[in-house]
Amino acid sequence: MAVTKKPAPAPKKHCRTVTKTVKGKKKRVRVCTTKAPVKKKPLTTVKPAPTFVLAPEVPAKVPPAPQLPPSSVTPVDPTPPDPTPPDPTPPDPGPDTPQLVTSPLTAAQAERLLWRAGFGPRPGQVAAFTGRDPAEAIQALTRPGSVSFSGAAGTDDNGFAFQPTINWGHDHCAWLDRMVRCDQPMIERIALIFHDWFGVSRGEVEPYWILPHIQMYRDQGFGSFDQLLKNVAKDPAMLLFLNGIENTKNNPNENFAREVMELFTLGAERNAYTETDIRELAKALTGWRATWDTNAGDWRNFRFDPTRHVNGNKTIFGQTDNFSWDDGVGVKDVFPLLLNHPLHASFFCTKMWSYFVPVPPDSATLANLTGIYLAHNREIRPVIEAILQHPQCLNGPKMVIPPVVQAAGILRATGGRLRTDNWAWVGDMAGQRLFWPPNVSGWDDQRWLDTSKLRGRWYQAVYALDHNYLDPWSGPSYDPNETAQAALTSALEFVGNPTITEEARAALLAFSNGIEALAVNSWQKSPYKAMRQNALRMLILTSPDRNVC
């Protein structure tokens, strides 16, 4: 059968009225063409596309704040604070501010503290912290000494050491291994917090630069936020991730300027800044460049180039000066404008609070924290210590444990170690693969327990218990006379005797008793009891109680 081709449709005409000059006189005439007119797009700041978009552009951690009318943003004095060191004693909290927890730690408080200020307890640690003075116990975590690592280092499936700059997934595994074996876990926890705060991703930055970027948080994460912010801004990983080396006087790039206000220092939708402030800050932060190394296939030799910098006055928050990266002859450091802004301290304290407490601070608590932050010249450690000793942290509502914290905690509790690089894709499945935050705002901690992530948490428990699996058929004979209660007690001891609710304990005991009815023949008793022990360990580690703290 012959196929008849349809004739091509006539091209669509596009007509418009224009003004033309004909014999010296202007006339309005109709001009038609078959070419569609090109629509001009408005100029916008283009952000780097994230590898995985799992969270909204504005994170849930952005704090609320008193709203200021757009026309009344208070100009900020760019003069740095008085260099005189403050009184190390925190300011008087006042009669309306909730007092800190001062009574000796209970076992439940000790367990929670070890989860929130680290990666959960090792065997015996809860008992060691129980009864201690809260301030002293917290300072033992937040004022670490020399760092050491216990146990054998983690390995991949072939028994080789992790190579984070070379092999897929080894960056995640190597850092998780540090979390498991570190005797100063708060160092790794603060690095994880700032990895989320300044969400730099491997999608744009190679390991050569992102690994020292994380080390910077370990080294500086308890110190001055002023210095940390400036070092982050000039760090090669951040310069690559938010297009700092593309921010030049001839073509200012606003990416970092926008995010440093919105996500890092002031917060969105608080009337803290205007689009003009962003554009002017971008000009102040011009000038960095790097050289592409063909052999390495990466950027090298990051440096400031004055010929690429916008020299001259910029007006930011109502202040006009020749703002730049640092104070110098004829130039003024721009970062104090951000950090002396009246909305910065409340942003910092509320965001830091959100990493340790799942509900927002009340106004009195926030006022107390901002007072501590400012009195200590924006030092990070005093704020964290005040948060950790607050009743809302030690006694308040439970908090969902981040996936990577759960993974490290299971291994610490069971005395396990990493023996496979599958931990990387399992972490991804659970919703938190290290070095790969979904975008610059970090991970969305409102989605840790959605239905797409629970399977990954289950697998983290599977891999943690893999080398302690009791083979019911070819392994050593298991006690055939073990009672249901003894089995539950043994399983709880194996996973570190975590706190579980009475409802969970009753459900686990009912399951344990149910196995008794299944093992009716003598040959079944030993293998069935071994399988019951495996199941109880898994059920405890993946129970609702062990996904929150």
Residue pairs with C-beta under 8 A, 6 or more apart in sequence:
11 34
12 34
12 36
13 32
13 33
13 34
14 32
14 33
14 34
14 35
14 36
14 37
15 30
15 31
15 32
15 33
16 30
16 31
16 37
17 28
17 29
17 30
17 31
18 28
18 29
18 31
19 26
19 27
19 28
19 29
20 26
20 27
20 29
21 27
45 253
45 254
45 255
45 258
45 278
46 255
47 255
47 440
48 203
48 204
48 241
48 242
48 243
48 255
50 201
50 203
50 438
50 439
50 440
51 201
51 202
51 203
51 436
51 438
52 436
52 438
53 438
53 439
54 431
54 438
54 443
54 444
54 447
55 438
55 439
55 441
55 442
55 443
55 444
55 447
56 441
56 444
57 439
57 441
58 262
58 263
58 268
58 269
58 441
59 263
59 441
59 442
59 444
60 354
60 444
60 445
60 446
61 350
61 351
61 354
61 355
61 442
61 445
62 263
62 267
62 268
62 269
62 347
62 351
63 267
63 346
63 347
63 349
63 350
63 351
63 354
63 360
64 350
64 360
65 267
65 270
65 272
65 343
65 346
65 347
65 350
67 270
67 271
68 74
68 270
68 271
68 272
68 343
69 271
70 271
70 274
73 271
73 272
73 273
73 274
73 317
73 318
74 317
74 318
74 342
75 317
75 318
75 319
76 317
76 318
76 319
76 337
76 340
76 341
76 342
77 319
77 340
78 319
78 321
78 332
78 333
78 334
78 336
78 337
78 340
79 336
79 340
80 333
80 336
80 340
81 340
81 374
81 377
85 377
86 375
86 376
86 377
87 375
88 376
90 371
90 372
90 375
90 382
90 386
91 368
91 371
91 372
91 375
93 99
93 368
93 371
94 364
94 367
94 368
96 364
97 364
97 365
97 367
97 368
98 362
98 364
98 365
98 390
98 391
98 392
99 391
100 134
100 135
100 386
100 389
100 390
100 391
101 109
101 134
101 389
101 390
101 391
101 394
101 395
102 133
102 134
102 135
103 134
104 130
104 131
104 132
104 133
104 134
105 113
105 129
105 130
105 131
105 132
105 133
105 134
105 137
105 394
106 130
107 126
107 127
107 130
107 499
108 499
109 134
109 394
109 395
110 121
110 125
110 126
110 129
110 130
110 132
110 137
111 121
111 126
111 498
111 499
111 549
112 393
112 394
112 549
113 129
113 137
113 138
113 141
113 388
113 394
114 120
114 121
114 125
114 126
114 129
115 121
115 401
115 405
115 409
115 549
116 356
116 388
116 393
116 399
116 549
117 138
117 141
117 142
117 185
117 186
117 189
117 356
117 388
118 141
118 185
118 186
118 188
118 189
119 179
119 180
119 185
119 188
119 189
119 405
119 408
119 409
119 412
120 405
120 408
120 409
120 410
120 412
120 413
120 496
120 549
121 129
121 412
121 413
121 496
122 412
122 413
122 415
122 496
123 413
123 415
123 496
126 497
129 137
134 389
134 394
135 385
135 389
138 385
138 388
138 389
139 385
141 185
141 186
141 388
142 186
142 222
142 381
142 384
142 385
142 388
143 222
143 381
144 184
144 186
144 187
145 184
147 182
147 183
147 184
147 187
148 183
149 178
149 181
149 182
149 183
150 181
150 183
151 180
151 181
151 415
151 417
152 417
153 161
153 162
153 177
153 181
153 417
154 162
154 173
154 174
154 176
154 177
154 180
154 181
154 417
154 418
154 419
155 161
155 162
155 418
155 419
156 162
156 167
156 170
156 173
156 420
156 421
157 419
157 420
157 421
157 422
162 170
162 173
162 174
162 177
162 418
162 421
163 170
164 170
164 171
164 173
164 174
164 175
164 207
164 211
165 171
165 207
165 208
165 211
167 421
168 421
168 424
169 421
169 422
169 423
169 424
169 425
170 421
170 424
171 202
171 207
171 210
171 211
171 424
171 434
171 435
172 423
172 424
172 427
172 433
172 434
172 435
172 436
173 418
173 421
173 423
173 424
175 188
175 214
175 434
175 435
176 404
176 407
176 408
176 418
176 423
176 427
176 434
177 417
177 418
178 188
179 185
179 188
179 192
179 404
179 405
179 408
180 408
180 411
180 412
180 416
180 417
180 418
181 417
182 188
187 218
187 221
188 218
189 405
190 217
190 218
190 221
190 222
190 380
190 384
191 214
191 215
191 217
191 218
191 221
192 402
192 404
192 405
192 434
193 217
193 221
193 352
193 355
194 217
194 221
194 228
195 214
195 217
195 434
195 435
195 437
195 442
196 355
196 437
196 442
196 443
197 263
197 264
197 351
197 442
198 232
198 238
198 264
198 440
199 263
199 437
199 438
199 439
199 440
199 441
199 442
199 443
200 210
200 213
200 237
200 238
200 241
200 437
200 440
201 241
201 435
201 436
201 437
201 438
201 439
202 210
202 435
202 436
203 436
204 240
204 241
205 213
205 237
205 240
205 241
206 298
207 435
208 296
208 298
209 235
209 236
209 237
209 240
209 298
209 299
210 237
210 435
212 237
213 235
213 236
213 237
213 238
214 435
216 228
216 231
216 232
216 235
217 228
220 227
220 228
220 231
221 228
221 380
222 379
222 380
222 381
222 384
223 379
223 380
223 381
224 377
224 378
224 379
224 380
225 339
225 348
225 378
225 379
225 380
226 335
226 336
226 339
226 377
226 378
228 380
229 260
229 264
229 265
229 335
229 338
229 339
230 325
230 335
232 238
232 264
233 244
233 256
233 260
233 285
233 325
233 335
234 288
234 325
236 290
236 299
236 302
238 244
238 256
239 245
239 288
239 290
239 302
240 290
240 299
241 440
242 255
242 256
242 259
242 440
243 253
243 255
243 256
244 253
244 256
244 285
244 288
245 288
245 289
245 290
245 299
245 302
246 253
247 253
247 255
247 256
247 282
247 285
247 286
247 287
247 288
248 286
248 287
248 308
249 283
249 286
249 287
249 308
249 309
249 310
249 311
252 279
252 282
252 283
252 286
252 310
253 282
254 278
254 279
254 282
256 282
256 285
257 278
257 279
257 281
257 282
257 285
258 278
258 282
259 440
260 281
260 338
261 272
261 273
261 277
261 278
261 281
261 338
262 268
263 440
263 441
265 338
265 339
265 341
265 344
265 347
265 348
266 272
266 273
266 338
266 341
266 343
266 344
266 347
267 343
267 347
267 351
270 343
270 347
272 341
272 343
272 347
273 317
276 315
277 316
277 317
280 314
280 315
280 316
280 323
281 314
281 316
281 323
281 334
283 310
283 314
284 310
284 314
284 316
284 323
284 324
284 325
284 334
285 325
285 334
286 308
286 309
286 310
287 304
287 305
287 306
287 308
287 309
287 310
287 324
287 325
288 302
288 303
288 304
288 305
288 308
289 302
289 303
289 304
289 305
289 308
290 299
290 300
290 301
290 302
290 303
291 299
291 300
291 301
292 298
292 299
292 300
293 299
293 300
293 301
304 325
309 324
311 322
312 322
313 320
313 321
313 322
314 320
314 321
314 322
314 323
314 334
316 323
316 334
316 337
317 337
317 341
319 337
321 332
322 330
322 331
322 332
323 331
323 332
323 333
323 334
323 337
324 331
324 332
324 333
324 334
325 333
325 334
326 333
327 333
338 344
339 378
345 370
345 373
345 374
345 378
346 366
346 370
348 373
348 378
348 383
349 361
349 366
349 369
349 370
349 373
349 383
350 360
350 361
350 366
352 380
352 383
352 384
352 387
353 360
353 361
353 366
353 369
353 387
354 360
354 445
356 384
356 387
356 388
356 393
356 399
357 387
357 390
357 392
357 393
357 396
357 399
358 396
358 397
358 398
358 399
358 400
359 392
359 396
359 397
361 369
361 392
365 390
365 392
368 386
369 383
369 386
369 387
372 382
372 383
372 386
373 379
373 382
373 383
376 382
376 383
387 393
388 394
398 548
398 549
399 548
399 549
400 445
400 448
400 449
400 547
400 548
401 409
401 448
401 546
401 547
401 548
401 549
402 432
402 443
402 445
402 448
403 427
403 430
403 431
403 432
403 448
403 453
403 456
403 457
403 460
404 427
404 430
404 432
404 434
406 430
406 457
406 460
406 546
406 547
407 423
407 426
407 427
407 430
407 460
407 464
410 416
410 460
410 461
410 464
410 495
410 541
411 417
411 418
411 464
412 496
413 495
413 496
413 498
414 464
414 465
414 468
414 494
414 495
414 496
416 464
416 465
416 467
416 468
419 466
419 467
420 463
422 463
423 460
423 463
424 433
425 433
426 456
426 459
426 460
426 463
427 433
427 434
427 456
427 460
428 436
428 456
429 453
429 455
429 456
429 459
430 453
430 456
430 457
430 459
430 460
431 443
431 447
431 448
431 450
431 452
431 453
431 456
432 443
432 448
437 443
438 444
447 453
449 547
457 542
457 547
458 542
461 538
461 541
461 542
462 538
464 541
465 534
465 537
465 538
465 541
468 494
468 537
469 534
470 478
470 530
470 531
470 533
470 534
471 530
472 478
472 526
472 527
472 528
472 530
472 531
472 534
473 527
475 530
477 526
478 526
478 527
478 529
478 530
478 533
479 526
479 529
480 522
480 525
480 526
480 529
481 525
482 490
482 529
484 509
484 512
484 513
484 515
484 516
485 509
485 512
487 512
487 515
487 529
487 532
487 533
487 536
488 505
488 508
488 509
488 512
488 536
490 533
491 508
491 533
491 536
491 537
491 540
492 498
492 500
492 540
494 537
495 537
495 540
495 541
498 540
498 545
498 546
499 545
500 508
500 540
500 543
500 545
500 546
501 545
504 543
504 544
504 545
508 536
508 539
508 540
508 543
511 535
511 536
511 539
512 532
512 536
515 528
515 529
515 531
515 532
518 524
518 528
519 525
519 528
519 529
540 546
